[in-house]
């Protein structure tokens, strides 16, 4: 009997369980028919169902259209109601973990400025959407720069039901922008530094140039002084020789002449006296020549043309070399007295060089002038010299050549030398002419 | 890097064992009703069962074997393991009053 009661209880229990299972199955079927489920599970196979809900389809359509971007939906309480696989990947979470949680559990916002957040909320409230950039700090602490587009979601009745955010990770772009900005800043800095350096170098160069110019000027002034005092000294010595030594030598010569006259009718050998007379005459001539060579009075009194004419005649006679002097268009006023002296000395040095080195038998001197320039050309038909010799002369040997050039520089002019072995030498001396007014 | 823990789901405080709710929610990924179900269940738990519930959300697309173990036929399905009797709810749980009644929660 007891066994029967137990059996009955067992049967009743089994019946109740079965009934419950049937109810569950019916409930499930009703839910499936009612479109309340998304998936059916048979064994371990899962069959997802298409929802008949049009709004859901539209929602999914929007999501699918942007499936490569992170998509997150929240409700009005900021609970996450949807996130797509891209979001799961970006925030390293599973949807089932996140759904229903507050958004700030998924990530925290960091805004460029506190006001940016209010501006974003205002924009959503007033225009229904916002687009902008901020920083998301993930659950693992990592932060990413994102660009988000947030739009309002509305339910069937048109009430705002939440927000839909489409989010793009722009960290790489930001890093590239930062790197570019950094590179740009660096470049700017380097340009500024380089500009300062160049400016400093320029100032240093200008200083050096001005120092050099000052030194050049000093040197020219010094040279001018040297040359001037040299000319003064020569003039003084020349005058002394001429006035004192020359007078005395002439006196000796005249005295010898009167002795010769007194002893003319005596029967004495005349040879020693004749020799003495010749020596005295020669001495007289030499002294005059020396004085004249040092500083011809004609240069001061009669000018360059007269001085050069006298010099070439004397020089030609002295060295037995033919010399021809021609002028063309030159008048005294074309050169200052100082410049005349320089031209004269250059000519003198040139002819001395011819006498010493050229082995020439003909020299031509041309002095010509136009309104701008005075030119003197001295050419000989001597042995000449080649470029190397010329260079050597220039380098060390010939102080004469250097002196010629320095004198030319002092009057703002130049000296050029042309020569080839066997074809003689030509020297060109050029200097600016003194401007002469037409009514002078 | 330290990953911040999720705040709830295992929110069992000093409550007695009798009042403890052990819930499993089976969902199919982020399909609309599944997503709604997760949101709605979490909301109800936080609002009405704070400090005394243990919620496990199971994605049947990722863990189909767990669905088979639980003898679940459709997703979303919420299973109340404790307090007894065990009970199942099917759908997106959007009708909160029915869910509360089914869970035996008196709304004061």
Interface residues (C-beta under 8 A of the other chain):
Chain A: X24 X25 X27 X28 X31 X32 X34 X36 X37 X38 X39 X40 X41 X42 X43 X44 X45 X46 X48 X51 X53 X56 X59 X60 X75 X77 X79 X80 X81 X82 X83 X84 X94 X95 X96 X97 X99 X100 X101 X105 X139 X140 X141 X142
Chain B: X1 X2 X3 X4 X6 X7 X8 X26 X27 X28 X29 X30 X31 X32 X33 X34 X35 X36 X38 X39 X40 X41 X42 X43 X57 X58 X59 X60 X61 X62 X64 X65 X67 X68 X72 X73 X74 X75 X76 X77 X88 X90 X91 X92
